[in-house]
Amino acid sequence: MGRARELAAARSWLAAETGRLVLCGGEPGIGKTRLAQELAGHALALGREVVWGHCVETEGAPAFWPWRQVLKAAGADPDHVLAHDAEVPQDRFRVFDAIASALDRDGLVIVVEDVHWADEASLLVLAHLATHLRGVLLFATFRDPCPAVADLMRSADRIDLHGLSADEVAELAGAEHAATITELTSGNPLFVTEIARAVEDGTWRADQPPRSVRDIVTARLTRLSPAARELIRTAALIGRDFDLDLAEAASGVPISALDEAATLIDATGHRFVHALTRDAVEAALTPAERRALHRRIAGAMADSTRYADVARHWNACGATQEARTWTIRAARDAVKRLAYEEGARLYRAAAALEDSHEVQVALGRAAYFAGDLAGCVQAAQRAAELAGTAEEIAEAALVLEAAPGAGVNAIATPLCDNALRHDVSPPTRARLLAQRSHLAFYRGEQHRLDELSREALRLARGDDRALAEALHARQEACPGPAGRAERLGLATEMIALAHRTHSPRGAMWGSLWRIHALVESGELAAAQEELPALKLACERVGGQVPLWHLDVVTACIAQAQGRFAEAQEVGRRGYDRMRVIEREPASGAYFALQCGLSCHLGPTEDGLALARHFHDPPPRFRLMSKLTRAFLLLRAGLRDEALEFYRRSGPVAEWDLPAFFVLPGLVDAVLVTAGLGLTGDLRVILPRLAEFRGEHAAGNGVAYMGPVTLALGRGHLALGEHEQAVTDLTAAVDEASRAGAPAFAAEARWHLAAALRALGREADAVQRAADRAIRALGMTAFTTTELSSREHEVATLVTEGLTNRQIARRLVISERTAQNHVQHVLTKLGFSTRSQIAAWMSTAPSTPADG
């Protein structure tokens, strides 16, 4: 009644047969459940499957409670779907994916009631399903106001329910008292219905109308027998949905007594007709009655696995120790089920009853996995304060993990340093040293990494957990070409450890480290051969994050080998996987790939968008971020923006790139300064890069930038040092060809032809070889302009810094003709200065249209 517009919307959602999330809000009793029932009825009439889940107002529900109900109704085993272990916070998304997979049925309708009472993990599942189930209609009800669903609003349709009109109230409750009832209830359907029942059963008095549903329910309770009243009160403290056997055992009253309370209980026989009805029954109890009933319920649940519910009852009756014991059990169960937010909430509740080192350590770990770094830091500090032994001090320090941001590390470092001053077991000390090495890595203490990680690895032998952590620390301490051989050895050891301990995650890391080192070595074919083993390990780990790692390296190898469409497709897929989980690493890896692709395709819309709106990275990564953004903006012809970002990097002499960024950072810097004509900086940077001659530029398997000699050759070409450019570019052709990087070989030949022409040497054969590869590979960055051969030649001479008179002499033409050629180049390219031609030739070259 009075819901014609809303029912029409419900029918339209069903007719669309596409996935969507609908949030239905309103005050208690306004008709949200009734609308959901109407929606379900229409769906069933269309042959659609409908499943329900209910959130509960009490704090005792198990983790993922509404989704356990939904899964069970859908024919899935909730314990099986939710049974996953976690080693890192992102592993929880495996559970979310498992739930989505179990419910991924076109046409399915899922109704979740009262999400304002949902635990945070259940809300995260709802958000996940809303973006991953394309053929499922999700209908969730909530009470307004509800801050918990604010984040869901952005991706949902919202419908708000309001009170019935006076005419609708009259139709429901009768015309005699309609005006009074409408004024009293504001048209709230539940209140109206209850008053209509009161009129019918004789408890309504026009001269003393009830002020609320509570008044009506209280009046009904007085008409029940003492036994029925005791049973219904016990049921109310159990919850809106109550277990019949438990209610009978705790109250000592046979369930048959519920027959007297038909107006309070719905057709299922074990659920109050509305949450407000249950609230009204509880409100009629005195504090002493409430405590006594909670104690009897808790005693009757001694063998229950609903730990949080038992804890709630013990807490409500003032039994602190029993409440703490059951709360800790409930917290452990929530964490086991990967409901970390609920686990953290319960550990905080246990600490409030009686704090301890053990509870704070567990709280810190739950908070860390929930992504609550502030809570994790606070718990670690408190755990350290409560520690009574050296091992407990170490355990508190190991709660925190090193992170790119400085905030956590500022707390973690002194905790770790303090723990290392105590006498602990070798495995514990190894773990502390590995942790301190990670902290040094992010704090820029590169000089400490070697000592810390070596000692961690030495002490970790014989303890598999400590060894895995030490291998990670040591691998981090061996960046760049100098550490590549050792990293390959560490990868082999990690894979062997993974096989011994049956750890798919260890196998994944070992394979990733190996692939990264092989790409750096220019052994692209060997790196590609490692992908099947990595794929198997990632699939065994499960979840989106391991698959993102697989996508990132697969795209990198494809980009390096000139399979650009595959690189873009796989790279984008990985970005889409990860950005909903952790946006910063997703954006960083995808942007690096876009930089690599821009070398041969030019910048994409994705790449340009990230360059202009990139997140602000942690301090240690900011210099590299400025260089890469300048590089891509320059590739897009946005010279002024590129120059602005490069200038932000500060004087070259003050640069402090992290060790793992030194080589790719210097390559970017050479290409940017060459393109911008910043010859002073270029002359300083080139010798630094020359120390890596013979190496390949690659950053942790996210993008490949070719042989170092290619960047060196381009730098010398920009300086007019043509002999050295020929030497480097000739080497680059050979190195890229041996690496299996045909696009980089073609690029090297293209620049080599320009250097040879500048020296007056034969370049046609080299140019033709470059052109053939450029066309075959679809290197659009080299084929998108329409310069004639002569204009192309003139543009090359402009790049060398020649005047019109010098160009005329070189080409044996008049100075006026040379001037006309230069003007034609400027007009075709849309430029106004000769320096723009030079920058364009260095960063976005093309083959001549008639060449």
C-alpha positions in Angstrom: 0.0 0.0 0.0 1.3 3.4 -0.9 4.4 2.0 -2.6 3.3 2.2 -6.3 6.4 4.1 -7.4 8.8 1.8 -5.5 7.1 -1.3 -6.8 7.4 0.0 -10.4 11.1 0.5 -9.8 11.5 -3.0 -8.4 9.9 -4.5 -11.5 12.2 -2.4 -13.7 15.2 -3.7 -11.9 14.1 -7.3 -12.4 13.3 -6.6 -16.1 16.7 -5.2 -16.7 18.3 -8.5 -15.9 21.6 -6.8 -15.1 23.6 -6.7 -11.9 23.0 -3.8 -9.6 23.1 -2.8 -5.9 19.9 -1.2 -4.5 20.0 0.4 -1.1 16.6 0.9 0.5 16.6 3.3 3.5 14.1 4.6 6.0 13.2 4.7 9.6 12.3 1.6 11.6 8.9 0.2 10.6 8.6 2.2 7.4 8.2 -0.9 5.2 11.7 -1.8 4.0 11.2 -5.5 4.7 7.7 -5.4 3.1 9.1 -3.9 -0.1 11.9 -6.5 -0.1 9.2 -9.2 0.2 7.3 -7.7 -2.8 10.5 -7.6 -4.8 11.2 -11.2 -3.9 7.6 -12.2 -4.9 7.9 -10.6 -8.3 11.3 -12.3 -8.8 9.9 -15.7 -7.9 7.0 -15.2 -10.2 9.5 -14.6 -13.0 11.3 -17.9 -12.1 14.2 -16.1 -10.5 16.1 -17.5 -7.5 15.9 -15.4 -4.3 18.1 -15.8 -1.2 18.0 -13.8 2.0 20.5 -12.7 4.7 19.7 -10.9 7.9 22.1 -8.7 10.0 21.3 -8.7 13.7 21.3 -5.9 16.2 23.2 -7.8 18.9 26.9 -8.0 19.0 27.0 -11.8 19.2 26.6 -12.8 15.6 29.5 -14.7 14.0 31.6 -13.0 11.3 30.1 -12.7 7.9 26.7 -13.7 9.5 24.4 -12.4 6.7 26.6 -14.0 4.0 26.6 -17.3 5.8 22.8 -17.2 5.6 22.9 -16.2 1.9 25.4 -18.9 1.0 23.4 -21.6 2.8 20.2 -20.5 1.1 22.0 -20.6 -2.3 23.0 -24.2 -1.7 26.7 -23.5 -0.8 28.5 -24.7 2.3 29.4 -21.5 4.2 32.3 -23.2 6.1 33.8 -24.4 2.8 33.4 -21.1 1.0 34.8 -19.1 3.9 37.7 -21.5 4.7 40.8 -19.6 3.7 44.1 -18.9 5.4 45.8 -15.5 5.1 49.5 -14.6 5.2 49.1 -10.9 4.1 46.1 -8.5 4.4 45.2 -8.8 0.7 44.6 -12.6 1.1 41.2 -11.7 2.5 40.1 -10.9 -1.0 40.3 -14.6 -1.8 37.3 -15.0 0.6 35.5 -12.2 -1.2 36.2 -13.9 -4.5 35.0 -17.2 -3.2 31.7 -15.7 -2.1 31.3 -14.0 -5.4 32.0 -17.2 -7.3 29.5 -19.2 -5.2 26.8 -16.5 -5.9 27.7 -15.8 -9.6 24.4 -16.8 -11.1 22.6 -14.7 -13.7 19.1 -13.7 -12.4 19.9 -14.3 -8.8 18.3 -11.9 -6.3 20.0 -11.4 -3.0 18.2 -9.5 -0.2 20.3 -8.4 2.8 18.3 -6.8 5.6 19.4 -4.3 8.2 23.0 -3.6 6.9 23.3 -0.8 9.4 23.9 -3.6 11.9 26.4 -5.4 9.6 30.0 -6.0 10.8 32.6 -4.1 8.6 33.8 -7.3 6.9 30.2 -8.1 5.7 29.9 -4.5 4.3 33.2 -5.1 2.4 31.7 -8.2 0.9 28.6 -6.3 -0.2 30.8 -3.7 -1.9 32.9 -6.4 -3.5 29.9 -8.2 -4.9 28.4 -5.0 -6.2 31.3 -4.6 -8.5 31.9 -8.2 -9.4 28.5 -9.8 -9.9 27.2 -8.5 -13.2 24.0 -10.6 -13.4 22.9 -10.4 -9.7 20.4 -8.0 -8.1 21.5 -7.0 -4.6 18.8 -5.4 -2.5 20.0 -4.1 0.9 17.9 -2.4 3.6 19.2 0.0 6.2 18.0 2.5 8.8 18.6 6.2 8.2 20.9 7.8 9.1 23.6 5.2 8.5 27.2 6.3 8.0 28.3 2.7 7.5 26.7 2.6 4.0 28.0 5.9 2.8 30.8 4.4 0.7 28.3 2.1 -0.9 26.1 4.9 -2.1 28.5 5.9 -4.9 27.9 2.6 -6.8 24.3 2.0 -5.8 20.7 2.9 -6.7 19.0 4.4 -3.6 15.4 4.3 -2.7 14.0 6.1 0.5 10.7 5.1 2.0 8.4 7.6 3.7 5.2 7.5 5.7 1.8 6.6 4.4 -0.7 9.4 3.5 -3.9 10.0 5.6 -6.0 8.2 3.0 -3.7 5.2 3.0 -3.8 5.1 6.8 -7.6 5.2 6.7 -7.6 2.2 4.3 -5.3 0.3 6.7 -6.7 1.2 10.1 -10.2 2.4 9.4 -11.6 5.9 8.9 -12.8 6.5 12.4 -9.5 7.2 14.0 -7.5 7.8 10.8 -6.7 11.5 11.5 -5.5 10.8 15.0 -3.5 7.8 14.0 -1.8 9.6 11.1 -0.8 12.5 13.4 0.4 10.1 16.0 2.4 7.7 13.7 3.4 10.1 10.8 2.2 7.3 8.6 4.7 4.7 9.8 3.2 1.5 8.5 4.4 -0.7 11.4 3.0 1.7 14.0 -0.2 2.0 12.0 -0.6 -1.7 11.8 0.0 -2.2 15.5 -2.6 0.4 16.4 -5.0 -1.3 14.0 -4.4 -4.6 15.9 -4.9 -2.7 19.2 -8.2 -1.4 17.9 -9.1 -5.0 17.0 -8.1 -6.6 20.3 -9.6 -3.9 22.5 -6.4 -2.4 23.9 -6.8 0.9 22.0 -8.1 3.9 23.9 -8.7 7.0 21.9 -8.4 9.2 25.1 -5.0 7.6 25.9 -3.4 6.6 22.6 0.0 4.8 22.7 3.0 7.0 22.1 5.1 4.2 20.4 5.2 0.6 19.3 6.8 0.0 22.7 3.6 1.0 24.5 1.5 -1.3 22.4 3.9 -4.3 22.9 4.0 -3.6 26.7 0.2 -3.7 26.8 0.2 -7.0 25.0 2.8 -8.5 27.4 0.6 -7.9 30.4 -2.1 -10.1 28.8 0.2 -13.1 28.5 0.5 -15.9 31.1 3.6 -15.7 33.4 5.2 -18.7 31.6 4.6 -17.2 28.1 5.9 -13.8 29.3 9.1 -15.5 30.7 9.7 -17.4 27.4 9.1 -14.3 25.2 11.5 -12.2 27.4 14.2 -14.9 27.2 13.7 -15.0 23.4 14.1 -11.2 23.2 17.5 -11.3 24.9 18.7 -14.0 22.6 17.8 -11.8 19.6 15.2 -11.0 17.0 16.0 -14.4 15.5 16.1 -16.9 18.3 16.9 -20.6 18.7 13.8 -22.3 20.0 15.7 -25.0 22.0 17.9 -22.4 23.6 14.9 -20.2 24.6 13.3 -23.3 26.1 16.4 -24.4 28.0 17.2 -21.0 29.4 13.7 -20.1 30.4 12.5 -23.5 31.5 9.2 -23.0 29.7 8.0 -25.3 26.9 8.0 -23.7 23.4 4.3 -24.4 23.1 3.8 -21.3 25.3 4.7 -19.1 22.3 1.2 -19.8 20.9 0.0 -17.1 23.2 2.3 -14.5 21.6 1.2 -14.9 18.0 1.0 -11.1 17.5 4.7 -10.8 18.5 6.3 -13.6 16.6 6.2 -14.0 12.8 5.1 -17.0 10.8 8.5 -18.8 11.1 7.8 -19.2 14.8 11.3 -18.1 15.9 11.5 -14.5 14.8 10.0 -11.4 16.3 7.7 -9.6 13.8 10.0 -6.6 13.9 13.2 -5.5 15.6 11.2 -2.8 17.4 9.0 -5.5 18.9 12.0 -7.3 20.3 13.4 -3.9 21.6 10.1 -3.2 23.3 10.1 -6.6 25.1 13.6 -6.1 26.4 12.8 -2.5 27.5 10.1 -3.9 29.8 12.7 -5.8 31.8 14.2 -4.4 35.0 18.1 -4.4 35.2 18.0 -7.3 37.7 15.7 -9.3 35.5 17.9 -8.6 32.5 21.1 -9.8 34.3 19.5 -13.0 35.5 18.2 -13.9 32.1 21.5 -13.2 30.4 23.3 -15.5 33.0 20.8 -18.3 32.3 21.2 -18.0 28.6 25.0 -18.0 28.9 24.9 -21.1 31.0 22.7 -22.8 28.5 25.2 -22.0 25.7 28.2 -23.6 27.4 28.8 -25.9 24.4 28.0 -23.3 21.7 30.5 -22.3 19.0 28.8 -18.8 18.8 31.5 -17.4 20.9 30.7 -13.8 20.6 27.1 -14.4 21.5 28.1 -16.3 24.7 30.5 -13.5 25.5 27.7 -10.9 25.1 25.5 -12.7 27.6 28.3 -13.2 30.2 29.2 -9.5 29.8 25.6 -8.4 30.2 25.3 -10.2 33.5 28.6 -8.8 34.8 30.7 -12.0 34.7 33.9 -10.3 33.6 36.3 -13.3 33.5 33.8 -15.5 31.6 33.1 -12.6 29.3 36.8 -12.0 28.5 37.5 -15.7 27.9 34.6 -16.0 25.4 35.4 -12.7 23.8 39.0 -13.8 23.1 37.6 -17.1 21.6 35.2 -15.0 19.5 38.1 -12.7 18.3 40.3 -15.7 17.4 37.4 -17.2 15.4 36.7 -14.0 13.6 40.4 -13.6 12.6 40.4 -17.3 11.5 37.5 -16.5 9.2 39.4 -13.4 7.9 36.9 -11.0 9.4 39.7 -8.8 10.8 37.7 -5.7 11.7 35.4 -7.9 13.8 38.4 -9.6 15.4 40.0 -6.3 16.2 36.7 -5.0 17.8 36.5 -8.1 19.9 40.1 -8.0 21.0 39.5 -4.3 22.1 36.5 -5.5 24.1 38.6 -8.2 25.8 41.3 -5.6 26.6 38.7 -3.3 28.1 37.8 -6.1 30.5 41.4 -7.0 31.4 44.4 -6.0 29.3 47.4 -8.2 28.5 50.4 -8.4 26.2 48.8 -11.4 24.5 45.6 -9.6 23.7 47.4 -6.5 22.4 49.7 -8.5 20.1 46.6 -10.3 18.7 44.8 -7.0 18.4 47.7 -5.4 16.5 47.8 -8.3 14.0 44.1 -8.1 13.5 44.2 -4.4 13.0 47.1 -4.7 10.5 45.2 -7.2 8.4 42.2 -5.0 8.5 44.3 -2.1 7.2 44.0 -0.1 10.4 47.6 1.0 10.7 46.9 3.5 13.4 45.2 0.8 15.5 48.1 -1.6 14.8 50.7 1.0 15.9 48.8 1.7 19.1 48.4 -2.0 19.9 52.2 -2.7 19.3 53.2 0.1 21.6 50.8 -1.1 24.3 52.0 -4.7 23.9 55.6 -3.5 24.4 54.6 -1.7 27.6 52.9 -4.9 28.9 55.8 -7.2 27.8 57.4 -9.1 30.7 60.1 -11.1 28.8 62.6 -10.5 26.1 60.6 -12.8 23.7 57.4 -10.8 24.5 59.3 -7.5 23.7 60.3 -9.0 20.4 56.8 -10.2 19.7 55.5 -6.7 20.2 58.1 -5.3 17.8 57.2 -7.8 15.1 53.5 -6.8 15.2 54.4 -3.9 12.9 55.7 -4.3 9.4 57.9 -1.9 7.5 55.9 0.2 5.0 56.7 2.9 2.4 55.2 5.6 4.5 57.2 7.2 7.3 54.5 7.1 10.0 54.5 3.5 10.9 58.3 3.2 10.5 58.8 6.0 13.0 57.2 3.8 15.7 58.4 0.4 14.4 62.1 1.4 14.3 62.6 2.1 18.0 60.5 -0.9 19.0 62.7 -3.1 16.8 65.9 -1.5 18.0 64.9 -2.0 21.6 64.0 -5.7 21.0 67.4 -6.3 19.4 69.1 -5.1 22.6 67.6 -8.1 24.4 68.8 -11.7 24.5 66.3 -13.7 22.3 66.4 -17.0 20.5 68.3 -17.1 17.1 65.1 -17.4 15.0 63.5 -14.5 16.8 66.6 -12.4 16.4 66.7 -13.3 12.7 63.2 -12.1 12.3 64.0 -8.9 14.1 67.0 -8.3 11.9 65.0 -9.0 8.8 62.4 -6.5 10.0 65.1 -3.9 10.8 66.5 -4.4 7.3 63.1 -3.7 5.8 62.9 -0.6 7.9 66.3 0.5 6.8 65.3 0.0 3.2 62.3 2.4 3.5 64.2 4.8 5.7 66.9 5.2 3.0 69.6 3.6 5.2 71.1 1.7 2.3 74.4 1.3 4.0 72.8 -0.8 6.7 71.0 -3.3 4.5 73.9 -5.5 3.7 75.0 -6.1 7.4 71.4 -6.5 8.7 70.2 -8.9 6.0 73.3 -11.0 6.0 73.1 -11.6 9.8 69.4 -12.3 9.5 70.0 -14.9 6.9 72.9 -16.5 8.9 70.7 -16.8 12.1 67.6 -18.0 10.2 69.1 -21.3 9.0 67.2 -24.1 10.6 63.9 -22.2 11.1 61.7 -22.1 8.0 59.6 -19.1 9.1 62.6 -17.0 10.0 64.4 -18.2 6.8 61.5 -17.0 4.6 61.6 -13.6 6.2 65.4 -13.3 6.0 65.4 -14.3 2.3 62.9 -11.4 1.6 65.2 -9.0 3.5 68.3 -10.2 1.7 66.7 -10.0 -1.7 65.7 -6.4 -1.0 69.3 -5.6 0.0 70.7 -6.7 -3.4 69.3 -4.3 -6.0 70.6 -3.5 -9.4 73.1 -5.3 -11.6 75.6 -5.8 -8.8 73.2 -7.9 -6.8 71.6 -9.8 -9.6 73.6 -13.0 -9.3 72.9 -13.2 -5.6 69.2 -12.5 -6.2 69.0 -15.4 -8.6 70.6 -17.6 -5.9 68.1 -16.3 -3.3 65.2 -17.1 -5.8 66.4 -20.6 -6.1 66.6 -21.0 -2.3 63.2 -19.5 -1.8 61.7 -21.9 -4.3 63.4 -24.9 -2.6 62.1 -23.7 0.8 58.6 -23.4 -0.7 58.7 -26.9 -2.0 59.9 -28.2 1.4 57.2 -26.3 3.3 54.5 -26.7 0.7 54.1 -22.9 0.4 52.6 -21.7 -2.8 53.4 -18.1 -1.7 57.1 -18.9 -1.3 57.1 -20.4 -4.8 55.4 -17.3 -6.1 58.0 -15.0 -4.6 60.9 -17.2 -5.8 59.6 -17.2 -9.3 59.0 -13.5 -9.3 62.5 -12.7 -8.1 63.9 -15.0 -10.8 61.9 -13.4 -13.6 62.9 -9.9 -12.4 66.6 -10.8 -12.5 66.2 -12.4 -16.0 64.5 -9.4 -17.4 67.3 -7.2 -16.0 69.8 -9.5 -17.6 68.2 -9.1 -21.0 67.3 -12.8 -21.0 63.7 -12.2 -22.1 63.1 -15.6 -23.6 64.3 -17.3 -20.3 62.0 -15.0 -18.3 59.1 -15.9 -20.5 59.8 -19.6 -19.9 59.3 -19.0 -16.1 55.8 -17.7 -16.5 54.0 -21.1 -16.4 55.6 -21.9 -13.0 54.7 -18.5 -11.7 51.1 -18.9 -13.0 50.7 -22.2 -11.2 52.1 -20.8 -7.9 49.8 -17.7 -8.1 46.7 -19.8 -8.8 47.6 -22.0 -5.8 47.9 -19.0 -3.6 44.6 -17.8 -4.9 43.1 -14.3 -4.9 43.5 -11.2 -7.1 46.8 -9.9 -5.7 49.0 -12.9 -6.8 47.2 -12.7 -10.2 48.1 -9.0 -10.3 51.8 -9.9 -9.8 51.5 -12.4 -12.7 49.8 -9.8 -14.9 52.5 -7.2 -14.2 55.5 -9.4 -15.2 53.6 -10.9 -18.2 52.8 -7.4 -19.5 56.4 -6.3 -18.9 57.8 -9.2 -20.9 55.3 -8.7 -23.7 56.2 -5.0 -23.9 59.9 -5.8 -24.0 59.4 -8.3 -26.8 57.3 -5.9 -28.9 53.9 -7.6 -28.3 52.3 -4.3 -27.6 48.6 -5.2 -27.8 49.1 -8.1 -25.4 51.1 -5.9 -23.0 48.4 -3.2 -22.9 45.6 -5.8 -22.4 47.3 -7.7 -19.7 48.6 -4.6 -18.0 45.2 -3.0 -17.9 43.7 -6.3 -16.6 46.2 -6.3 -13.7 45.6 -2.6 -13.0 41.8 -3.3 -12.8 42.4 -6.2 -10.5 44.6 -4.4 -8.0 43.3 -0.8 -7.9 40.2 -1.8 -5.9 42.5 -3.5 -3.3 45.6 -1.2 -3.2 45.6 1.7 -5.6 49.1 2.9 -5.1 51.0 -0.2 -6.2 48.5 -0.8 -9.0 49.0 2.7 -10.3 52.7 2.7 -10.0 53.2 -0.6 -11.9 50.7 0.4 -14.6 52.2 3.8 -15.1 55.7 2.3 -15.5 54.3 0.0 -18.2 52.7 3.0 -19.9 56.1 4.7 -19.9 57.7 1.6 -21.5 54.9 1.4 -24.2 55.2 5.1 -24.9 58.7 4.6 -26.2 57.3 2.9 -29.3 53.5 3.6 -29.4 53.5 7.1 -28.0 51.5 7.9 -24.8 48.0 6.4 -24.2 45.1 8.1 -22.6 45.7 5.9 -19.5 49.3 6.9 -19.3 48.7 10.6 -19.7 45.9 10.5 -17.1 48.2 8.8 -14.6 51.0 11.3 -15.4 48.8 14.2 -14.6 46.9 12.8 -11.7 49.3 10.4 -10.1 49.1 9.8 -6.4 51.8 11.4 -4.2 54.2 8.5 -3.5 56.2 8.0 -0.2 59.2 10.3 0.2 61.8 7.7 -0.9 60.0 7.3 -4.3 59.2 10.9 -5.1 62.3 11.7 -7.2 61.7 8.7 -9.4 58.0 9.7 -9.7 59.0 13.2 -11.0 61.4 11.7 -13.5 59.0 9.2 -14.9 56.2 11.8 -15.1 58.4 14.2 -16.9 59.4 11.4 -19.3 55.8 10.5 -20.3 54.7 14.1 -20.5 57.6 14.8 -22.9 56.6 11.8 -25.0 53.2 13.4 -25.3 54.7 16.6 -26.6 53.8 18.5 -23.4 57.2 20.1 -23.1 56.3 22.8 -20.5 54.6 20.3 -18.2 57.5 17.9 -18.6 60.0 20.7 -17.8 58.0 21.6 -14.7 58.1 18.1 -13.3 61.8 17.7 -14.1 62.6 21.0 -12.4 60.9 19.7 -9.2 63.5 17.0 -9.0 66.1 19.5 -7.9 69.8 19.8 -8.8 71.3 16.6 -10.2 74.1 16.8 -7.6 71.6 16.4 -4.8 69.7 13.4 -6.3 69.4 10.5 -4.0 67.7 7.7 -5.9 67.0 4.4 -4.0 69.5 1.8 -5.1 66.8 -0.2 -7.0 65.8 2.9 -8.9 69.3 4.2 -9.9 69.6 2.5 -13.3 66.0 3.1 -14.6 66.1 6.6 -13.0 69.2 7.6 -14.8 67.9 6.3 -18.1 64.7 8.4 -17.7 66.8 11.4 -16.8 69.0 11.1 -19.9 66.0 10.8 -22.2 64.3 13.8 -20.5 67.3 16.1 -20.5 68.1 15.1 -24.1 64.6 15.8 -25.1 64.4 19.1 -23.3 67.8 20.3 -24.5 69.1 20.6 -20.9 72.7 19.9 -22.0 74.3 20.9 -18.7 72.4 18.3 -16.7 72.7 15.8 -19.5 76.5 16.1 -19.4 76.5 15.4 -15.7 74.1 12.4 -15.9 75.6 10.6 -18.9 78.9 9.6 -17.1 76.8 8.1 -14.3 74.8 6.1 -16.7 77.9 5.0 -18.6 78.9 3.0 -15.5 76.1 0.6 -16.4 77.1 0.2 -20.0 76.2 -3.4 -21.2 73.2 -3.6 -18.8 69.5 -3.4 -19.5 67.1 -0.9 -17.9 64.2 -2.6 -16.1 62.4 -1.8 -12.9 61.4 -4.8 -10.8 59.6 -6.5 -13.6 57.1 -3.7 -14.3 58.6 -2.2 -17.5 61.6 -2.6 -19.8 63.5 0.4 -21.2 66.0 -1.4 -23.4 69.8 -1.6 -23.3 71.6 1.1 -21.4 73.7 1.8 -24.6 70.5 2.9 -26.3 69.9 5.7 -23.8 73.7 6.6 -23.9 73.6 6.8 -27.7 70.6 9.1 -27.7 72.2 11.3 -25.1 75.4 11.6 -27.1 73.4 12.3 -30.2 71.5 15.1 -28.5 74.9 16.6 -27.5 76.2 16.4 -31.1 78.8 13.8 -30.1 78.1 11.7 -33.2 81.0 9.3 -33.1 80.2 8.2 -29.6 76.6 8.0 -30.5 77.4 5.6 -33.4 79.4 3.4 -31.1 76.7 3.2 -28.4 73.8 2.8 -30.8 75.6 0.1 -32.8 76.1 -1.8 -29.5 72.4 -1.2 -28.6 71.3 -2.8 -31.8 73.3 -5.9 -31.0 72.2 -6.0 -27.4 68.6 -5.5 -28.0 68.6 -8.1 -30.8 70.3 -10.7 -28.5 67.8 -9.9 -25.7 64.9 -10.6 -28.1 63.6 -6.9 -27.9 63.0 -6.1 -31.6 61.3 -2.8 -31.0 64.3 -1.5 -29.1 66.6 -2.8 -31.8 64.5 -0.9 -34.4 64.6 2.2 -32.3 68.4 1.9 -31.9 68.8 1.5 -35.7 66.6 4.6 -36.3 68.8 6.8 -34.1 71.9 5.2 -35.5 70.8 6.2 -39.0 70.5 9.8 -37.8 74.0 9.7 -36.2 75.5 8.3 -39.4 73.8 10.9 -41.5 75.2 13.6 -39.2 78.6 12.3 -39.9 78.0 12.2 -43.7 78.1 8.4 -43.8 75.9 5.9 -45.5 72.7 5.4 -43.5 70.1 4.2 -46.0 70.6 0.5 -45.3 70.3 1.0 -41.5 67.3 3.3 -42.0 65.5 0.7 -44.2 66.1 -2.0 -41.7 64.6 0.2 -39.0 61.7 1.1 -41.1 60.8 -2.5 -41.9 60.8 -3.4 -38.2 58.9 -0.3 -37.3 56.1 -1.2 -39.7 56.1 -4.9 -38.8 55.8 -4.2 -35.1 53.3 -1.3 -35.4 55.6 1.2 -33.7 53.1 4.1 -34.2 55.3 6.6 -32.4 57.7 6.4 -35.4 55.0 6.5 -38.2 52.5 9.2 -37.3 53.9 12.2 -39.1 54.2 13.2 -42.7 57.7 14.7 -43.1 59.2 14.2 -46.5 62.6 12.6 -46.8 64.2 16.1 -47.3 62.2 17.6 -44.4 63.2 14.7 -42.2 66.8 15.3 -43.1 66.5 19.0 -42.3 64.9 18.2 -39.0 67.8 15.9 -38.2 70.3 18.7 -38.9 68.2 21.1 -36.7 68.5 18.6 -33.9 72.3 18.8 -34.3 72.1 22.6 -33.7 73.0 23.7 -37.2 71.9 27.1 -38.5 70.1 27.6 -41.8 73.4 28.6 -43.5 75.1 25.5 -42.1 72.2 23.3 -43.3 72.4 24.9 -46.7 76.1 24.1 -47.0 75.6 20.5 -45.7 72.8 19.8 -48.2 74.3 22.0 -51.0 71.2 24.1 -51.3 70.5 27.9 -51.0 70.1 29.4 -47.6 66.6 30.6 -48.6 65.6 27.0 -49.5 67.0 25.7 -46.2 64.9 28.3 -44.4 61.8 27.2 -46.3 62.4 23.6 -45.3 62.7 24.5 -41.7 59.5 26.5 -41.8 57.7 23.6 -43.4 58.8 21.3 -40.6 57.7 23.8 -38.0 54.3 24.1 -39.7 53.7 20.4 -40.1 54.6 19.6 -36.6 52.7 22.6 -35.1 55.9 24.0 -33.5 57.2 27.6 -33.3 60.8 27.1 -32.3 63.8 25.0 -33.5 64.3 23.6 -30.0 60.8 22.0 -30.3 62.0 20.2 -33.4 65.0 19.0 -31.6 63.0 17.7 -28.7 60.5 16.1 -31.0 63.2 14.3 -33.0 64.7 13.0 -29.8 61.6 11.8 -28.1 58.9 11.2 -30.8 60.7 10.4 -34.0 59.2 9.2 -37.3 60.2 7.8 -40.6 59.9 10.1 -43.6 56.6 9.7 -45.4 58.3 8.9 -48.7 61.2 7.0 -47.2 
